[in-house]
């Protein structure tokens, strides 16, 4: 990433905190939904998705100016890949730092959510390993990558917060997997045996499907927006020159 960006340590803290809070929102609202509507899975999903839409939108607004608010290794990997041809986006060491921060934050988010509801942290036993779930993750991740980078490529990054929130909220409902679309969040959700959890055995398939989806998203971006690599520094939202 170019030298005018905030220092890497500050961006890493933003990614860690943002991903932690994102998973806290997903898992915490899932726990609340289970408690409030124990016999209505549809209502649980509505409560969970609504909290995620609103929470993710706010988190992008808060942390975007610092790190870009990736909160997602798939987004960071694509940012690195696309930026190689134009000298923009994350460098390889920055990519590694982002992914570590995101994954640690995601695990911490599950632990935090469990603690807020006086629940011990435990490993999920919820299997999500059907072919439909995996296809859903490919579709959800490809759509997310296409949305984020298309906004940057067309100078509409200011819309990223509501647009990404809206997309994830919709994808909760039109995908059978409820749209994890994020390897770090997938790992983090192992540590909550609740409505929002995922069993460890399902995680490798989900992560692979997400990476395939990211690759599909890159292909669509190159086809539709050939100049997208030049705007990698503006993903998910621009994080410009430090003033302090």
Secondary structure, DSSP 8 states (H G I E B T S, - for coil): --TTS--HHHHHHHHHHHHHHHHHHHHHHHHHHHHH-TT-HHHHHHHHHHHHHHHHHHHHHHHHHHH----SHHHHHHHHHHHTTTT-S--HHHHHHHHHHHHHHHHHHHHHHHHHTT-----------SHHHHHHHHHHHHHHHHHHHHHHHTT-GGGHHHHHHHHHHHHHHHSTT-----HHHHHHGGG--STT---HHHHHHHHHHHHHHHHHHHHHHHHH-TTGGGGGGGSSS-------
